[in-house]
């Protein structure tokens, strides 16, 4: 898995070609083996997060982007299950509300950022503004931007400007103590179809089915181009993308938890030092409790 993880990391802009990354992994894991890896990884992640919460010096932001039915929800669940709930939370970004559209597109993203000491997980994110809006540029018109009242008004450098904004914003976060890890769950057209059919055929999965997910398949090539350009333009050493083969959920989940574990293990996180008078305070506390 080590080699597969190394290949998945896109640390430098201008080097990503989606054709170089398969949706099927080069390894296979049994259900038992996948669960063991995930369990061991989450145990370490939870230990690191406990120190983060005590230290209050670092934040972590995990960003998940993918086509529909790629497995974002289940993968996020595997990462956070077992972590102290007070130190982690998940934010899912849906269609912007009227209030959100009355602000710039990063406004709602900033509101959801994790404070120091916590792990934040974005299920979809600010990247929707260079993915969905790229495929459906008519959504840009609804954002009430100066000089844009129709799709034809969108200037040629519009998307590059958004990439530049995102890069500068993520660099600012990184410089101020937020570790950013971004995951693209790379599912194939054929596997997505199989999973959508499962949602239609299995009654207990009906709640997951959305007709819009099927309709969006007509735009698959456009989405693939949008993902490739966005990842290629915004993968930096301080905010790398990891392109994860998503056709095999067992491998995908194990890879993501392994990456999070390895990246968090690099951070200068440790239990905070006690103040100089701690021994005196403890002795006084013992005396007070003894009186009780």
C-alpha positions in Angstrom: 0.0 0.0 0.0 2.9 2.3 0.6 3.7 2.6 -3.1 0.1 3.1 -3.9 -0.2 6.0 -1.4 3.0 7.6 -2.7 1.6 7.6 -6.2 -1.7 9.0 -5.0 -0.1 12.2 -3.7 -0.2 15.2 -6.1 2.1 17.6 -4.2 3.0 20.0 -7.1 0.7 21.9 -9.4 1.1 21.3 -13.1 1.9 17.6 -12.7 -1.6 15.9 -12.5 -3.0 13.9 -15.4 -6.1 12.0 -14.5 -5.3 9.3 -17.1 -2.3 8.4 -15.0 -4.5 7.4 -12.1 -6.6 4.3 -12.2 -9.9 3.9 -10.5 -9.0 0.3 -9.6 -6.2 -0.2 -7.1 -3.2 -2.4 -7.7 -3.8 -4.3 -4.5 -6.7 -6.1 -2.9 -7.8 -6.4 0.7 -10.1 -8.8 2.4 -12.9 -7.3 4.5 -11.0 -8.5 7.6 -7.7 -7.0 6.5 -9.3 -3.7 5.6 -11.1 -3.4 8.9 -7.8 -4.2 10.8 -5.9 -1.5 8.9 -8.7 1.1 9.5 -9.0 0.2 13.2 -5.3 0.6 13.8 -5.1 3.8 11.8 -8.0 5.4 13.6 -6.6 4.4 17.0 -3.5 6.4 16.2 -5.5 9.3 14.7 -7.6 9.5 17.9 -4.5 9.6 20.1 -3.0 12.4 18.0 -6.3 14.3 18.1 -6.4 14.0 21.9 -3.1 15.8 22.0 -4.3 18.3 19.5 -7.3 19.2 21.7 -5.1 19.6 24.7 -2.4 21.6 22.9 -4.7 23.9 21.0 -2.0 24.8 18.6 -2.9 23.0 15.4 -6.0 22.5 13.3 -6.6 19.9 10.6 -8.9 20.2 7.6 -9.8 17.1 5.5 -11.5 17.9 2.2 -13.4 15.2 0.3 -14.5 15.7 -3.3 -15.8 13.1 -5.7 -18.5 12.2 -8.2 -21.8 11.1 -6.8 -21.8 7.6 -5.3 -18.0 7.5 -5.0 -18.2 6.7 -1.3 -17.5 10.1 0.5 -19.9 9.5 3.3 -18.8 6.0 4.2 -15.1 6.9 4.0 -15.5 10.0 6.2 -17.4 7.7 8.7 -14.4 5.3 8.8 -12.0 8.2 9.5 -13.9 9.7 12.4 -15.4 6.7 14.1 -13.5 6.2 17.3 -12.3 9.8 17.6 -13.5 11.9 20.6 -16.6 13.7 19.3 -15.6 17.0 21.0 -12.5 17.2 18.8 -13.9 16.5 15.3 -16.9 17.5 13.2 -18.1 17.1 9.7 -19.6 19.9 7.5 -21.5 19.0 4.3 -21.9 21.8 1.8 -25.2 21.7 -0.1 -26.7 24.1 -2.6 -26.0 27.7 -1.4 -28.8 29.4 0.5 -30.0 32.9 -0.4 -28.0 34.3 2.6 -24.8 32.5 1.4 -25.3 33.8 -2.2 -25.5 37.4 -0.8 -21.8 37.0 0.3 -18.7 36.0 -1.6 -18.4 32.2 -2.3 -15.8 31.7 0.4 -17.9 33.2 3.2 -19.7 30.0 4.1 -16.4 28.1 3.9 -14.7 30.4 6.4 -17.6 30.0 8.8 -17.1 26.2 8.9 -13.3 26.1 9.4 -12.1 24.0 12.4 -10.6 26.0 15.3 -7.2 25.0 16.6 -7.3 21.8 18.5 -9.9 20.2 16.2 -10.2 18.2 13.0 -12.7 19.5 10.5 -14.0 17.4 7.6 -15.6 19.0 4.5 -17.9 16.7 2.6 -17.7 18.8 -0.6 -16.2 22.2 -0.1 -15.0 25.4 -1.8 -14.0 23.3 -4.7 -17.6 23.1 -5.8 -17.0 26.6 -7.0 -14.6 25.4 -9.6 -16.3 22.0 -10.3 -20.1 22.2 -10.4 -20.0 25.8 -11.5 -17.5 25.0 -14.2 -19.9 22.3 -15.6 -22.9 24.5 -15.0 -21.7 28.1 -15.5 -25.2 29.4 -15.3 -24.8 29.0 -11.5 -22.3 31.8 -11.6 -24.9 34.2 -12.8 -26.9 33.6 -9.6 -23.9 34.8 -7.5 -24.5 38.5 -8.5 -20.9 39.2 -9.5 -20.0 42.6 -10.9 -20.3 42.6 -14.7 -21.7 39.1 -15.0 -25.4 38.9 -15.9 -25.2 36.0 -18.3 -22.9 33.1 -19.0 -21.4 35.0 -21.9 -20.2 37.6 -19.5 -17.8 35.2 -17.7 -14.3 36.3 -18.7 -11.6 33.9 -20.0 -9.5 34.2 -16.9 -12.4 33.7 -14.4 -11.5 30.1 -13.4 -7.8 30.8 -13.1 -8.6 33.7 -10.8 -10.6 31.4 -8.6 -7.7 28.9 -8.5 -5.4 31.7 -7.5 -7.8 32.7 -4.7 -8.1 29.2 -3.4 -4.3 28.7 -3.5 -3.7 32.0 -1.6 -6.5 31.1 1.0 -5.1 27.6 1.6 -1.6 29.0 2.0 -2.9 31.5 4.5 -4.5 28.7 6.5 -1.4 26.6 6.4 0.8 29.4 7.6 -1.5 29.9 10.5 -1.6 26.3 11.8 -4.1 24.4 9.7 -2.9 21.2 8.0 -4.9 20.7 4.8 -5.3 17.3 3.2 -7.5 17.0 0.1 -9.0 13.7 -1.2 -10.4 13.0 -4.7 -12.2 9.7 -4.6 -11.7 8.6 -8.2 -14.6 6.3 -9.2 -15.2 5.0 -12.7 -18.2 5.7 -14.9 -19.1 2.0 -14.8 -18.7 1.6 -11.0 -20.9 4.6 -10.4 -23.6 3.1 -12.5 -23.5 -0.1 -10.5 -23.8 1.8 -7.2 -26.7 3.9 -8.5 -28.5 0.8 -9.6 -27.9 -0.8 -6.2 -29.6 2.3 -4.7 -32.6 1.8 -7.0 -32.8 -2.0 -6.6 -32.3 -2.4 -2.8 -35.1 -0.9 -0.7 -32.9 -0.2 2.3 -30.8 2.1 0.0 -33.6 4.0 -1.6 -33.0 6.9 0.8 -29.6 7.5 -0.9 -31.1 7.7 -4.4 -31.4 11.0 -6.1 -32.6 11.3 -9.7 -30.3 14.3 -10.2 -27.3 12.0 -9.7 -28.3 10.0 -12.8 -29.0 13.2 -14.8 -25.5 14.5 -14.0 -23.9 11.4 -15.6 -24.6 13.2 -19.0 -21.9 15.7 -17.9 -19.3 13.1 -17.0 -16.6 14.2 -19.5 -17.1 17.8 -18.4 -16.8 16.9 -14.7 -13.6 14.9 -15.4 -12.0 17.9 -17.2 -13.1 20.2 -14.3 -11.6 17.8 -11.7 -8.4 17.5 -13.6 -7.9 21.2 -14.1 -8.8 22.0 -10.5 -6.5 19.4 -8.9 -3.7 20.3 -11.3 -3.9 24.0 -10.4 -4.4 23.7 -6.7 -2.2 20.8 -5.4 0.6 22.3 -3.3 3.0 20.9 -0.8 1.1 22.8 2.0 -2.2 21.5 0.7 -1.8 18.4 -1.3 -4.4 16.4 -3.2 -4.5 12.6 -2.9 -6.2 10.8 -5.8 -7.6 7.7 -4.4 -8.8 4.7 -6.5 -12.5 4.4 -5.4 -13.8 1.4 -7.3 -12.8 -0.9 -4.4 -14.2 0.7 -1.2 -12.1 -1.5 1.1 -8.8 -0.3 -0.4 -10.1 3.3 -0.6 -11.1 3.5 3.0 -7.9 1.9 4.2 -5.8 4.2 2.1 -7.5 7.4 3.3 -7.1 6.4 7.0 -3.5 5.5 6.4 -2.8 8.8 4.7 -4.4 10.8 7.5 -2.5 8.8 10.1 0.8 9.3 8.4 0.3 13.0 7.7 -0.9 13.8 11.2 2.0 11.9 12.7 4.4 14.4 11.1 2.9 17.3 13.0 4.6 18.8 16.1 1.8 17.7 18.4 2.5 16.7 22.0 1.0 16.9 25.4 1.3 20.4 26.7 3.8 21.0 29.5 2.5 21.6 32.9 3.2 25.0 34.5 6.0 25.5 37.0 3.9 25.3 40.1 2.0 22.1 39.1 3.6 20.0 41.9 2.6 22.5 44.5 -0.9 22.7 43.1 -1.3 18.9 43.1 -0.1 18.8 46.7 -2.6 21.4 47.7 -5.3 19.6 45.8 -4.5 16.4 47.7 -4.8 18.2 51.0 -8.1 19.8 50.1 -9.5 16.4 49.0 -8.3 14.8 52.2 -10.3 17.3 54.2 -13.4 16.4 52.3 
